Amino acid sequence: MPFVQIVILAAVQGITEFLPISSSGHLILVPKLSGLADQGLLMDVAVHVGTLVAVMLYFWRDMIGMTGALARSFRQLSNHRKLDYEFWLFVKLVLATLPVVVAGFLVNEYLGADLRTLEIIGWATLVFGILLYIADKMNMTVRQIEHISYGGAFFIGLLQVLALVPGTSRAGITMTAARFLGVERQDAARFSLLLSIPTIIGAGALKGYELYKSDDPVLLNDAITVAGLSFLFALVAISLLMIWLRRASFTPFVAYRILLGGVLIYIAYEAPNFTF
């Protein structure tokens, strides 16, 4: 794969993975609109692994807190003591991950590339962008991450399944679900980003095994390079997103999605052979 394409993929993934605008949709658009060869699902997963390291590094306090809480939980249970908040946060993240694990396996087995079309990306970008706007504007921001119930976590997990449709945005749909539950913007983003960790680990393990079986040193080298670059872009994007949501809303992301979705729908139906 040309190095220029590797840099483009890393930048697109790193910047869009944790913004509510669909990284998978943008990754598919790169070859469709530029004329470059489709990088395939394996390279898509490689850039996701890079962003995984970035989100784990950014939320290192949460990672250490949950790890320590899990280690202490056995002693606390034996002594009939109250379990730490971080333990229950971990349980909620696991609960929210279960639906996408099942659905992701089924999609990988039976649909594959069938969803990677310009029409689907365009409509998903548009419709779920509007849904984010409704959730963001119609609900009070009174709840924090610790107020998310087990039912609420599972609800977020159910909606996360929709992110298997390119253009939906995993970050976007989980933040939308959290906003419908009344969770304030920054905490909605925090839960969404933490939820990305087990989701990306699952996808990375599945496709990483396929990459290992391919026994292709060139492909492996490209995957490592694009993962490293996407890590750098993602770390910057996460920091800027969390700063933005302290004072502002999701409206700019909604506007971008509506504009992009409209353009993609037009291209899909009126100019299917369009390239830059």
N, C-alpha and C positions, 0 to 999 in steps of 0.2 A: 504494500500500500504506500502511495506517495506520502512523504513526510508532511507536506502541506495539508493533505486530507487528515492526517493524524492530529495535527494541531487544531484544525477546524473542529473535528469531532470532540476533542478534549475541551475546547473553549465552549462549544455548544452545550455539552453535557455538564461541565463544571458550573456554568452560569445558570442553566435552566433547571437542573435537577431539584433544587430546593425552592425554586420560585414556582408559584401556582400557574405555570404556563405550559407544562408538559415537555419534559426532556425527551421522552421516547418519540413524541411527535416531531420534534425538531431534528432528532437524529435521523429519522426516516426521510425528512424533507431535504436534508443535505444532498444525498445522491439524486433524489427525484427532481430537484430544481436546479442542480448544478451540472448535471451530466456525468458526475463521478460515479464509479462503480459502487453499488450498495455494499456497505461494510459488513453486513450480516449481523445476526443476533449475538455471535460470540464477541465481536468487538463492542457491541452495545453493552454487554455485560462487563467487559473490561473497564470501560469508562465509568460504569456504575460502581465498580470496586474502588476506583480512585476516589470517588465522592464519598464512599462508605468510610474510608480512612479519615477523610476531612471532617465528617460529622461526628465521628467518634472522638477525634482530637478536640473539636470545638466544645463538645459536651463532656469533656473528660471528668468533670466533677460528678455529673450524673452517673457516668459509667462506674467510677470508683465507688460512689454511694450505693448503687444497686448491687455491685459485686460484694461489698462489705455487708450489706443488709442480708444478702442470701447466705453468706457465711455465718452470720450471727443468728439467723432464723432458727437453726436447729437447737442452739442453746436456749434461745428465748422460748421456743415451744416446750422444751423439756422442763423449763422453770416456770411455765405458765405466765410468761411476761408478754406484754404487748409488742407486736411486730413493728418494725420501723416503717415509716412512710415510703421509703425507697423500695422496700420489699413489695408493697402493694402496687407501686407504680410499675415494677417489673411484671407483676401478675397481669396488670391491665394491658401492658404492651404485648404480652404473650397472647392474651385473649383476643386482642385486636388483630393479631397476625394470623390466627387460625383460618379465617375464611379465605384469604388470598393464597395460602399454602395449597389448599384443596383446589381452588379455582385455577391457580397458576399451573398446577400439574396438568389439569384437563386441557387448558388452552395450549400448553406446550405440546401435548400429545396429539391433539385433534385439529387445532386451527393453525398454529404456526404463523406463517406469513400472510394468511388470508385476511388479517385485519390491517395489514400495512398498506392501505390504499389512501389516496389523496382525499377521496370523498369522505371516508370515515374520519380521517384526521381533521378535516375542515369542520364537519358537523359537530364532532366531539369538542373541538376547541371553542366553537361558538356557543353551543348549548351549555356546557359546563362552566364557561366563563360567566354567562348570565346567571346561572344558579349560584355561583360564588358571590355575585353582586347582591342577589336577593338575601342570601344567608348573612352577609356582612352588614347589610343595612337594616334588616328587619328584626334583628335580635340584640338584646341588651348585652353589654360586656361586663357581666357581674361575676363570672366564675373563673377560677384559676385552675391550673392543671390538677391540683389535688381534689378538686370538686368533681372531676369526671368520674361517674359511677362505673360499675362493671358493665351494666347494660349500655351505658354511653360509650364505653370503650369498644364493646362488641358492635355497636351501631357504626362507629367510625371504621371498624374493620370490615363490615359488610359493604360500606360505600367504597372502601379502598379497592374492592374487587373490580369496580368499574374502571380503575386505572389500567387494567389489562387491555383496555381499548385505547390504542394510541391516540393522543390528542386530549385525553381526559385530564391527565396530570395527577400522579399519585399525591404530590404535595397539595395540589389544588383541591382535590376531592376530599382529602382527609381534613384539610383546614376548613372546607365548606361544612363538613359534618360537625366539626367542633364548634363552628360559629352558630350552627343551627341549635346546638346544645347550650348556647349562651356563653361559651368560653371566650375570654378576651383574646384579642388578636395575637399578642406575643406568645401567650401560653398555647394557643391553638397551633401556632407555628412550631413551638418547642415540642409539643406532643407529636406532631406530624414528623418532625425531623428525627426524633428518637424512634418513632415507629418505622422509619426507613431502614434502620439498622438490621433488624431481623429479616425484613423483606428482601433487602439487597443481599444479605448473607445467603438466604435461600436460593435466590436466582443465581448468584455467583457460584455457589457450590454445584448447582445443576449444570450450568453451562461451562464452568471451569473443568468439570470432569470430561465434557465433550472436547474441550480444548486440549486437555491432556491426552486423550485418546487419538486426537488428530496427528500427534507426533510431527508437527510442522514447526520447526525452529523459527522460521521467518514470521509466521503468524503469532507465535509466542512472544517474540521480541517486540512486534508491533503492539501487542496487547499490553505488555509491561510499560512501554513508552507512553501509550495513550492513557493508561491508568495513572501514571505519575503526573502527567500534565493536567489531567482532569482534577486531581487532588488539589493542585495549586489554585486553579480557577474556582473550585468549589469552596475552598476555605475563605476566599475573599467574598464570594457571593453570599454565604451564610452570614458572615459578619455584617454586611451591608443590609441584608434583609431584616435581621433582628433589630438593627438600629432604626431602620425605616418604620417598622411596626410599633415602635414606642410612641410615635407621634402621628402616624398617618394610617390610612386605610388600604384596602386591596383594590381600590378603584383604578389606579393606573394599570394594574395587571389585567383587570377586566377589560379595560379599553383596548389594550394590546391584543387580548384574545379575540375580541369581537372583530377588530380590524383584520387580524391574521386569518381568522376563520372565514370571514367574508371573502378575502382574496383567494384562499385555497379552494373554497367552494366554486368561485368563478372560474379559476384555472381548471378544476376537475371537470366542469361541465362545458365550458366554452373554449378553453385553450389547453387540452390535455397534453399536447406536445411541447408546452412551454418550458424553456430553460433560461438561465441567466446568460 
